[in-house]
Amino acid sequence: MKERFDVVIVGGGMVGAALACSLGGSLLKVAVIENSLPQEFSADQPHDLRVSALSIASKNILETVDAWRGITSRRLCPFRRMRVWETAGDTEFCSDDIGHSELGYIVENRVTQLALLDRLRDFDNIELICPATINRISYSAESQNDHSELELADGRLLSAKVLVAADGGQSRVRQAVGLGVTSWDYKQHALVIYIETDYGQQDITWQRFVPSGPQAFLPLTGHYGSIVWYNSPDEVVRLKALPHEELMAELAAAFPDCLGKVKGVLGTASFPLKRQHAQDYVKPGVVLVGDAAHMINPLAGQGVNIGLLDAATLGEVLIEAQKQGQAIDDIVVLKRYEKLRRNENLRMMTVMEVFYRVFSNEILPVKFLRNLGLGLAERLSPAKNKVMRMAMGLDGNLPKLAKGQSIV
């Protein structure tokens, strides 16, 4: 027998689970389909390699849906300062300058996902279907009833008025419904290195630009940190293959003194840099959120933050439509979400693209101008504050959840 849902979210990661929580307690019947649950958290286990710098707007979203306490009860590292420099240019941002206690929080992705999954289980109108494998996705834009039907491997048959793709950059849902993307690869990979240092917990994240690519440091709790080393694909393969002792020597030679003495390399991972943007975010009864809609250069760590803003905005649009008696699958309703998010995401993607291109360029006039720009930014408080507000997710057209306002 077919089970009917108002909203079916494919993907129970950070963005999909956040969307579900935003719809929690509403009159909408929601299903979240996820392939597997993350491993439970233990305070004495090493940090995960996959971490995100959550913005203040993201914290507001998570706090308003009551998932933030699930993060604070596990593990997070707040940071107050952010430093960016190369050669002669240098600027440091501090949350005190705009009256905030923090600029953001470094949180393991699994910790954020676990906190959200814990919270969505509290809602009677949400069903988490996990573990689950989708055998078939059927979609019809012209349907007068539910636009989508999903057949699971266990034989369950689900129908949805609105099908949400929260299943990542290679989204199966996006492909099944025929929404195209524009994408290209950068000629760089990122090597993530989990380290133990002599320094205790720090409150600063920094990024230095050198000819081979950016070098970044993210603080973690205790005497630990996460390094992101951008380089050519071949060099990243070489570095990743080194024994940990040899990789420590490479770090000591290549990274600035402010990194501190590296006592040990505890783990590595790597990924290619890619930019991708969906040509449309919606069709009748279908919506893309998070990486299914956009993949951004990770330089400023904004990928998950703009994904959480997608989730908060879509939740607000759907609940508002339901309250006003409008069909939530109507393309006019779903276009409201697209209008609110596509241009905002494109703006952030463009800023990151310009930043990447300018700081990856070794032409002397460009080097001079970017050093001049960093020097001026250090001296111009309004410009610095604008950059900080943008990085914190406090600039632009924000959904209610990002402002700490309930939508249910």
N, C-alpha and C positions, 0 to 999 in steps of 0.2 A: 504494500500500500504506500502511495506517495505521501511524504510528509511535507507540508507547506510551511514556508517561512517568509516573513517580510524581507529579511536581509540575511544572506549567506555570505560570510566572509571566508575566503580561501586564504589561509595563512594566519597562524596564531603567534607570529613573532611580535616584536615590540609595537609595530604600527598597527597590525591587525588586531592585536589584543587591546591596544589603546582605543581603537575605534569601537570595539565591542563594549568596553567599559563606559565610553561616552554615551552609548545607547542603553546602558544598564538602568533599570527602573522605569523605562519608558513603556509605551503601549505596543511597541514593535517586538515581534517575535524574531529572535536572532539565533543563528547557528554559526559557530566558528569551527572550521575544519583544519586540523593540524596533523601533520604526518607523525610527529613524535614529540614527547614532552622533554624539556631540558632536564639535565641531571639536577637533583636537589642540591642546595647550597650548604656548605659547611664552613664555618668561620676559620678553621685551621687549614683549609686547602689553599694551594697557590692561586694567585690571580689568573683569570682567563686571559688569553692573548687578545681576544676580541673585546675591546672597550670603546666607549663613546664619550665625548665631551658634551654632556647635556646642558643646554642653555637654561637661562632663567625662565623663558617661556615654556620650555619642556617641563621644568620642575612645576610650574603653575598648573599645567595640564594634568600631570601625574598626581599632584596634590589635590586638585579639585575633584578628580574621580576616585580619590582616597586610595591611591596605589603608592604614594610616595613613602608612607610609613613602612611599606614592605621593602623598600630600598634602604631606608635608614636603619632598619632592624637587621640588615645584612651587612652591606659594605659599600662605602663611597668615599671619594676624596675630593673635597671642595678646593677650588683654586681662586685666588684673589687677583693674581697678576698674570699678564701675558706679555712676553717680550718677543719682538721681531727685529732681526738685524742682518746686515751683510756689509762687509768691507767697512765703509765709512758711515753708513746710515744705521741708525739705531733708534728704536722707540719702545717704550714700555707702557702698558696699560694697567691701571689699577682700579678695582671696583670702588674704592673709597672716593674716587674723583666724581662719581655720579651717584653717590649715596647708597650703594648696595654693599652688602657684606661679602658677596662672592660674585665672580664673573660666571662661574659655572661649576660643574661637578663631573669628575671622571668616574664613570660607573661601568662595570662589566655588563656587556649586553645581556648575558644570561640572568644577572641579578634583576635588571629592569623587566625582562620578560617574565621571570618568576613572580615578581611583585604584581604585575598586571594579570597574570593567569590566576593568582590567588584571589584577586579582587573580583574578576568576572564570575568566579564560581559562587559569589554571594548573591547574584541576581537571578531571580526566578524566570525572567524573560530571555535568558541567554543559555544556550546549550553548547558546551564544548565537546566536540566529537573528535576524540584522540585516543589512541592512534587511528588514523584513517588514511586510506589511499583512494584517490578518485580514478575510477575506470573510464568514465565517459562524462563529457560536458556537452550538453545540447543547448543551443541558443537560437532564439528567433526574435528579431527586432519588431516584427509585425504582430506578435502574439497579443491577444486581447486579455489574457490572464497573466500567468507568470512567464517571464521571458526566458528563464533558464531552468534546466533540469540537470541534476548531477546524480550519477550512479556510483555508489561506493563499492569497494571490493567486497565488503561483507553483505552486499545485496540491498542495502538501504537506498531508497530513491528519494531525493530531496528536490523540491522546487522552490524558486526564489523570485520574488518581485524584483529585488535588486541584488545582483551578484557583484561582490566586491573582490577585486584582485589585489591581495596583499601578499602575493606569493613571490616577490623578489624580481630581480632584473631579468631573469629568463622566464617570466610569468607564463605559465601554461594557460591561465584564464585569458590573458591578453591575446595570446596567439589563437585560442579557440574562438574568440568573438571577432577576430580580424581587426584589431586596433594596431596600427603600425608605429614604428619608432624610427628616429634618426639617431645614429650612434657612430662614434669613432673611438679608436684606441689611441692613448698617448704612447709615446715611445719610452715609457718609464714604468718600472714596477716599484712597489713599496715593500720594504722588508720590515716586519714588526719584530722587535726584540724585547723580551721580558727580562729585566735585569734586577740584580740586587746591588745597592750602592752603599758607600760609607755614610752618605747623607741620610738623615731621618726624613720623615714625611715632609714634603715641600708644598708650597702654596702657589707655585708658578708653573705655567706651561710656556715653552719657548720654541721658536722656529728660527733656524739660521739658514741663509741661502748661500750655497757654494756652487761652483761651475758644474759639478756632477749632478746637482739636484738638492732639494731641501733636506735638512736634518731637523727632526723634531723630538721633543721630550714631553711626555705626559706623566705627571706625578700619580703615584698610587699610594695606598696606605702603608705605613711603616717604612722600612728601608727598601722600598721597591719602586720601580718606574717602568714605563713603556717607551721605547724608542721607535720612531718611524724614520727609516732611512730610505729616501727616494734615490733611485739610480737606474742605470741602463738594465734591461732584462738580463743580459749576460752577467753583469757584475753582481746583480742580486742573486742569481743562481750560484755564482762562485762563493759569495759571502755566506749564503745559507748552508752550503755544503761543508763549510769549515768546522772543525771541532770547536767546541765552545771556548777553549782556552785561546785558540788562534783568533777567533772572532773578537774576544775581549781585547786582544792586542790591536786589531784593526780599529776598534772603537776608540781606544786610547790615542791612536795616531790621527784619526780623522775628525773626532768630535772636540768641541771646545772644553776648556778647563772647568766651566760651570757645570758640566755633567757630573763632576766628582769622580772619585775612584770607583770603577766597576768591580765589585767583589765576585760577581758571578753572572754568567748568562744562563738563564733558566728555561728558555724556550724561544722558538722562532716560528714565524709564518710569513707568507708573502702573497701578494696579489697584484694583478696588472691594473694600471690606471685606465679608467674608461669613462666617457661621458655618453649619456643616452637620455633621450627625451621622447615621450610618446607624442605623436602628432595630434591626438585627441585623448582627453582623459575620460570621456563618457560616450556611451551609446544608450539607447533606450534600455533601461533596466540593468546597465553595467557601469561600474566605476573603477578607475585605477587609483591606487594610493601608494605612497612610499616608493620603493625601488621599482615597482611595476610601472610607475609613471615616470620616474626620473632617476638617473644615476649621476652624481656630481663629483667633480674632482675633490678628493678628501682633504685638501690642504688645510682648510679651516674647520674641519670636522662637522660640517653642517648637514650631512646626509640624513641622519636619524632625526635631527631637529626639524627639518622641513617636512619629513615624513609624519612626525607627530602633529605638526600643524595641519597637514592634510587630514589626518584622522579627526582632529578636533573640529575642523571646518565641516567635514562631511557629516559628522554626528549632529552638529548644529543645524545644518540644512535639512537633514532627514526628519529630525524631531520637529522642527518648525513647520515643515510641510504636513506632517501627520497631524499636528495640532490645528492647522488651518483647514483640514479636510481635503488636502490635495493628494493626488496619487504620487507616491514616493518614487515610482519608476518612470514618471513623466520626464521626457528629455528636457523640458523647460525647467523643472526642478533641479535635475542633475547638472544642467548647464550653469546654475548658480554657483555650485561648488567649483566647477571648472573655471569660471570667470574669476572667482576669488583666489584660486590657488595657482593656476597655470602661469599667469604673468609674474606673480610673486616668486615662484620657483625659478622661472626663466631669468628674472633679475638676479637672484642669488647665484645661479649657474653662470651667468655672464660675468658677474663680479669675480668669481673664482677663476673663470677662464682667463680674464684679463690679468689678474694677479699672477696666475701660473705663467702666462706667456711673457709678461714683463720681467719676472724674476728668473725665468729660464733663459733669458737672452743675454748673450755676452758682447753684443755690439756696444762699443764704448759710449756713444751718446745716450743709449738707453740705460746703461749702468750708472752714468752720471745723474740722469733724471730720477731714477728710482732711489738712489742714495740721497739726492736732494729732497725727494718726497718724504722719505723716512725721517730725515732731519727736520723738515718743516712740520711733519705730523707730531714730532716730539714737542714742538714749541707752540702749536696751535691747539689750545684746549677744545674749542668747538669741534674741530675735525676729529680729534681723538675720541671725544665723547660720542660723536656720531658713529664711528667705527665700533666702539664698544656696545652701543645700543643695538646695532645691527647684529653683532656677534652673539649678543645675549637674547636675540629674538624679540626685542622690545620695539622694533621699528616696523612700520608697514601696517597693513590691514589685518589686525589680529582677531582670531575667533574668541568667543567669550571664555572658553576654558583656559586659554593662554593668559587671560586677564584675571583668572581666579573666580570666574562667575559660572554658576551652575546653568545647565541648559535643559534639565529634565523638569 
